[in-house]
Amino acid sequence: MPDDTPTPGAISDLDKNQALLDWLRWQVAQTERRVRELKIQQAQEQARRERARAEMAFKIQPQRSSSAALLHRGGCATYPDQVGLISREDALVALAEPDIEPCEVCRPQTGLLT
Protein backbone atom coordinates (compact mmCIF):
# COMPACT_ATOMS: atom_id res chain seq x y z
CA MET A 1 0.00 0.00 0.00
CA PRO A 2 1.48 3.37 -1.05
CA ASP A 3 2.25 5.93 1.58
CA ASP A 4 0.30 9.19 0.84
CA THR A 5 2.01 11.03 3.64
CA PRO A 6 3.79 14.10 2.23
CA THR A 7 7.50 14.15 2.75
CA PRO A 8 8.95 17.20 4.41
CA GLY A 9 9.80 19.93 1.85
CA ALA A 10 7.69 18.34 -0.92
CA ILE A 11 5.38 20.48 -3.00
CA SER A 12 1.76 19.37 -3.18
CA ASP A 13 -0.03 18.79 -6.48
CA LEU A 14 -2.25 21.77 -5.71
CA ASP A 15 0.77 24.05 -5.22
CA LYS A 16 2.41 22.72 -8.39
CA ASN A 17 -0.71 23.32 -10.45
CA GLN A 18 -1.27 26.75 -8.92
CA ALA A 19 2.32 27.70 -9.81
CA LEU A 20 1.81 26.37 -13.34
CA LEU A 21 -1.42 28.33 -13.70
CA ASP A 22 0.28 31.52 -12.49
CA TRP A 23 3.13 31.00 -14.95
CA LEU A 24 0.74 30.33 -17.85
CA ARG A 25 -1.21 33.50 -17.02
CA TRP A 26 2.07 35.42 -17.06
CA GLN A 27 2.95 33.87 -20.43
CA VAL A 28 -0.46 34.81 -21.84
CA ALA A 29 -0.05 38.40 -20.62
CA GLN A 30 3.42 38.59 -22.20
CA THR A 31 2.10 37.19 -25.48
CA GLU A 32 -0.86 39.59 -25.51
CA ARG A 33 1.52 42.52 -24.88
CA ARG A 34 3.76 41.36 -27.74
CA VAL A 35 0.79 41.00 -30.09
CA ARG A 36 -0.30 44.57 -29.24
CA GLU A 37 3.24 45.83 -29.94
CA LEU A 38 3.37 43.98 -33.27
CA LYS A 39 -0.02 45.37 -34.31
CA ILE A 40 1.19 48.90 -33.55
CA GLN A 41 4.40 48.30 -35.50
CA GLN A 42 2.42 46.90 -38.41
CA ALA A 43 0.10 49.92 -38.45
CA GLN A 44 3.07 52.30 -38.30
CA GLU A 45 4.81 50.48 -41.15
CA GLN A 46 1.63 50.60 -43.23
CA ALA A 47 1.35 54.35 -42.58
CA ARG A 48 5.01 54.82 -43.60
CA ARG A 49 4.42 52.89 -46.83
CA GLU A 50 1.33 54.97 -47.61
CA ARG A 51 3.23 58.22 -46.94
CA ALA A 52 6.11 57.08 -49.14
CA ARG A 53 3.66 56.17 -51.91
CA ALA A 54 1.97 59.53 -51.59
CA GLU A 55 5.30 61.35 -51.75
CA MET A 56 6.09 59.61 -55.03
CA ALA A 57 2.70 60.45 -56.50
CA PHE A 58 0.79 63.60 -57.33
CA LYS A 59 -2.78 64.81 -56.99
CA ILE A 60 -4.97 67.38 -58.63
CA GLN A 61 -7.12 69.75 -56.62
CA PRO A 62 -10.25 70.42 -58.68
CA GLN A 63 -10.81 73.86 -60.11
CA ARG A 64 -12.78 76.28 -58.01
CA SER A 65 -14.92 79.02 -59.46
CA SER A 66 -12.31 81.72 -58.90
CA SER A 67 -9.08 79.77 -59.43
CA ALA A 68 -7.46 77.17 -61.63
CA ALA A 69 -7.07 73.52 -60.70
CA LEU A 70 -3.85 72.86 -58.80
CA LEU A 71 -1.30 70.10 -59.15
CA HIS A 72 0.13 69.00 -55.80
CA ARG A 73 2.73 66.52 -54.64
CA GLY A 74 1.01 63.53 -53.05
CA GLY A 75 2.03 64.53 -49.54
CA CYS A 76 1.10 68.22 -49.78
CA ALA A 77 -0.82 69.25 -46.68
CA THR A 78 -2.57 72.19 -48.37
CA TYR A 79 -4.77 69.65 -50.16
CA PRO A 80 -4.85 66.59 -47.87
CA ASP A 81 -7.13 64.43 -50.04
CA GLN A 82 -5.27 61.17 -50.78
CA VAL A 83 -7.90 59.79 -53.14
CA GLY A 84 -7.00 59.69 -56.79
CA LEU A 85 -3.22 59.92 -56.66
CA ILE A 86 -1.69 60.07 -60.12
CA SER A 87 1.67 59.00 -61.50
CA ARG A 88 4.62 61.20 -62.49
CA GLU A 89 3.74 60.77 -66.15
CA ASP A 90 0.14 61.86 -65.56
CA ALA A 91 1.41 64.83 -63.54
CA LEU A 92 3.58 65.91 -66.48
CA VAL A 93 0.54 65.78 -68.76
CA ALA A 94 -1.55 67.70 -66.20
CA LEU A 95 1.12 70.36 -65.79
CA ALA A 96 1.06 70.95 -69.55
CA GLU A 97 -2.67 71.71 -69.42
CA PRO A 98 -3.47 75.44 -69.47
CA ASP A 99 -6.13 75.21 -66.74
CA ILE A 100 -3.90 73.39 -64.20
CA GLU A 101 -1.28 75.27 -62.21
CA PRO A 102 1.37 73.96 -59.81
CA CYS A 103 0.83 74.45 -56.09
CA GLU A 104 2.98 77.30 -54.78
CA VAL A 105 3.56 75.51 -51.48
CA CYS A 106 4.76 72.02 -52.52
CA ARG A 107 6.03 73.09 -55.96
CA PRO A 108 5.41 69.79 -57.79
CA GLN A 109 7.18 71.04 -60.91
CA THR A 110 10.51 70.98 -59.06
CA GLY A 111 12.19 67.78 -60.12
CA LEU A 112 9.25 66.87 -62.31
CA LEU A 113 10.44 68.83 -65.34
CA THR A 114 14.08 67.76 -65.17
C-alpha positions as CSV (number, residue, x, y, z in Angstrom):
1,M,0.0,0.0,0.0
2,P,1.5,3.4,-1.1
3,D,2.3,5.9,1.6
4,D,0.3,9.2,0.8
5,T,2.0,11.0,3.6
6,P,3.8,14.1,2.2
7,T,7.5,14.1,2.7
8,P,9.0,17.2,4.4
9,G,9.8,19.9,1.9
10,A,7.7,18.3,-0.9
11,I,5.4,20.5,-3.0
12,S,1.8,19.4,-3.2
13,D,0.0,18.8,-6.5
14,L,-2.2,21.8,-5.7
15,D,0.8,24.1,-5.2
16,K,2.4,22.7,-8.4
17,N,-0.7,23.3,-10.4
18,Q,-1.3,26.7,-8.9
19,A,2.3,27.7,-9.8
20,L,1.8,26.4,-13.3
21,L,-1.4,28.3,-13.7
22,D,0.3,31.5,-12.5
23,W,3.1,31.0,-14.9
24,L,0.7,30.3,-17.9
25,R,-1.2,33.5,-17.0
26,W,2.1,35.4,-17.1
27,Q,2.9,33.9,-20.4
28,V,-0.5,34.8,-21.8
29,A,0.0,38.4,-20.6
30,Q,3.4,38.6,-22.2
31,T,2.1,37.2,-25.5
32,E,-0.9,39.6,-25.5
33,R,1.5,42.5,-24.9
34,R,3.8,41.4,-27.7
35,V,0.8,41.0,-30.1
36,R,-0.3,44.6,-29.2
37,E,3.2,45.8,-29.9
38,L,3.4,44.0,-33.3
39,K,0.0,45.4,-34.3
40,I,1.2,48.9,-33.5
41,Q,4.4,48.3,-35.5
42,Q,2.4,46.9,-38.4
43,A,0.1,49.9,-38.5
44,Q,3.1,52.3,-38.3
45,E,4.8,50.5,-41.1
46,Q,1.6,50.6,-43.2
47,A,1.3,54.3,-42.6
48,R,5.0,54.8,-43.6
49,R,4.4,52.9,-46.8
50,E,1.3,55.0,-47.6
51,R,3.2,58.2,-46.9
52,A,6.1,57.1,-49.1
53,R,3.7,56.2,-51.9
54,A,2.0,59.5,-51.6
55,E,5.3,61.3,-51.7
56,M,6.1,59.6,-55.0
57,A,2.7,60.4,-56.5
58,F,0.8,63.6,-57.3
59,K,-2.8,64.8,-57.0
60,I,-5.0,67.4,-58.6
61,Q,-7.1,69.8,-56.6
62,P,-10.2,70.4,-58.7
63,Q,-10.8,73.9,-60.1
64,R,-12.8,76.3,-58.0
65,S,-14.9,79.0,-59.5
66,S,-12.3,81.7,-58.9
67,S,-9.1,79.8,-59.4
68,A,-7.5,77.2,-61.6
69,A,-7.1,73.5,-60.7
70,L,-3.8,72.9,-58.8
71,L,-1.3,70.1,-59.2
72,H,0.1,69.0,-55.8
73,R,2.7,66.5,-54.6
74,G,1.0,63.5,-53.0
75,G,2.0,64.5,-49.5
76,C,1.1,68.2,-49.8
77,A,-0.8,69.3,-46.7
78,T,-2.6,72.2,-48.4
79,Y,-4.8,69.6,-50.2
80,P,-4.8,66.6,-47.9
81,D,-7.1,64.4,-50.0
82,Q,-5.3,61.2,-50.8
83,V,-7.9,59.8,-53.1
84,G,-7.0,59.7,-56.8
85,L,-3.2,59.9,-56.7
86,I,-1.7,60.1,-60.1
87,S,1.7,59.0,-61.5
88,R,4.6,61.2,-62.5
89,E,3.7,60.8,-66.2
90,D,0.1,61.9,-65.6
91,A,1.4,64.8,-63.5
92,L,3.6,65.9,-66.5
93,V,0.5,65.8,-68.8
94,A,-1.5,67.7,-66.2
95,L,1.1,70.4,-65.8
96,A,1.1,70.9,-69.6
97,E,-2.7,71.7,-69.4
98,P,-3.5,75.4,-69.5
99,D,-6.1,75.2,-66.7
100,I,-3.9,73.4,-64.2
101,E,-1.3,75.3,-62.2
102,P,1.4,74.0,-59.8
103,C,0.8,74.5,-56.1
104,E,3.0,77.3,-54.8
105,V,3.6,75.5,-51.5
106,C,4.8,72.0,-52.5
107,R,6.0,73.1,-56.0
108,P,5.4,69.8,-57.8
109,Q,7.2,71.0,-60.9
110,T,10.5,71.0,-59.1
111,G,12.2,67.8,-60.1
112,L,9.2,66.9,-62.3
113,L,10.4,68.8,-65.3
114,T,14.1,67.8,-65.2
